[in-house]
Amino acid sequence: MSTPLIGVSKSILKIKELISHVANTCLNVLITGETGVGKEVVAQSLYAESVRSSKNFVKINCAALPETLLESELYGFEKGAFTGAHKKRQGKFQTADKGVLFLDEIGDMPLSLQSKMLHVLQSGEFSPLGSDQDYKTDVWVIAATNHNLEDSMAKKMFREDLFYRLNIIKIDIPPLRERKEDIPSLIEYYIRLYRSEYPENHGSKPEPDILEKLCQYTWPGNVRQLQNCIKKQMVLNSWEKILDDLPREHPDLSPQIQINGQSRESYSLENHEFANNRPSIISEFVDLSTSSEKLFEDISLKKIKKMASDRVEKEVIGFVLDKVGWNRSRAAKILKISYKTLLYKMSEFEVSPPVK
């Protein structure tokens, strides 16, 4: 059973209305939005309301597979097409015939595969690896991305013709911080859902003051982060613990700081003996010229450690990619991480080839 699209905000109501208009047209749809906003939920909703709901819904993550494996997964292959191809295998285009093919993270599809994808979308025909035979396919393609494809096109990392072929209907999902009125409905829904998964833990709705703080929070991980917090609450049975563990990104979630009897509003770091002898590394991650109130929010050892670690990772990844001519498979081997992890970190740290 797929997750319904939950929300009462104007943006979610408009998306629901658009889904009802588009579902039976089978026009290609491009779903955009930050990681965790619920792009697959929208794709599943389109599928559920369409005449194809009795057929297969097939998903493939274009960022999770190396180039050669992604091609064979999409189009299938004949026996002997490559080393290890011991028998013929259908691809996703065949499995999804008469149904829906959901291309998640389409923005991460290698350029070399984008032209073949365009051909299939235009002609409805493809040939498996190692085959001279063309096959017809009738799939409704729904694609999703957290990238700005217009920027990717400007950097020659995404084909314009493929973009316009996919972008017949565009559904943009706003981040959770821009539709905070949806948070109470989401919390209520996921508490009911997870009670069946965690029967030994009943879970409880947050008290009004806790709910207010949850609604004030920015939720950088969007609905997925909220889901994980609710699962955690089901186990710990403490909304206060959930608030304590959230990254301190909102002042209303941070406790008042008391130092030598002074509140953070009146305490000045410049008057402290440490001020004249502070290590330079702090100034790299904290704006020391800001007010004491903001300053003490920024000085979190865990946060600064994460920022420093991210900066090192970003520089090392960029250095290695540059040295291997932006060959991601080779870079992943050098860095001793999976190809999927490299793509995730490139997206997280916004590491991309220089514009030529």
C-alpha angles and dihedrals in degrees: 000000000000124000113258122233103262124200148091099210120117091247094054092045089052091050091051090051091048091050091055090052096045104037097088098038094071089211113157111269129204115201116196134184145108122299111285099019094117107264093154090049089058090047090051090048091053090050094047093053095045132090087247094066091106091058131068126300104205122188129195126178108219092197097051099065134060115247099262094046092047091055093051091046092053100043106019125226144245124244109278094016089130140348108301096021094124095160141015116275133191120235130223092265090061095041091051095047110143087006138070129296111200111201104197119196091011089168089071095056109121115251091239090064097042094077091053090048090052090052092053092048092049100043105022088229133112140162124222119238111281094017132111092196123099119220127202119228132187108198133149105228118213115178131190136191141169090206128095097245092192088062090045090053091050088053091048091243096117128040116245093213091054091047092054091045091054098036098068090117117021123197115187116193114206118225117262092252088066094051104040092154086075093061098083091050092048093049092050093048096049093045089057091044097049094046087077091049094046103033092164089060118057100193122210136228114254118257115253094261092049091046090052091055091046089053091049093053117100097226099210089188090050121205093345091059090048090051091053091049091053091050089051091049090052089059100037096034090212125111089184089061090050091053091047091053096049114104109261098252098132126055092221089064094052122087121236109267117230118193120174089342094306124118119232089254093065103028116098122198089203088069093053120098088237090065094078095045106037118142115253094235091074092062089057092064105021129055100231092187093067126096120283091248093059093035096060091048089058096048100086116140091209092049095046091047089053092048092050092047092048092050092051092047092049093050094046093047092048092047094051094044091050092050093051095045093255093298098157097192091054092044091053090054092049092048090046093232131116121270089243092053091051092052090048092051092045088055094043094049094035093238110169137156117273116264110257 
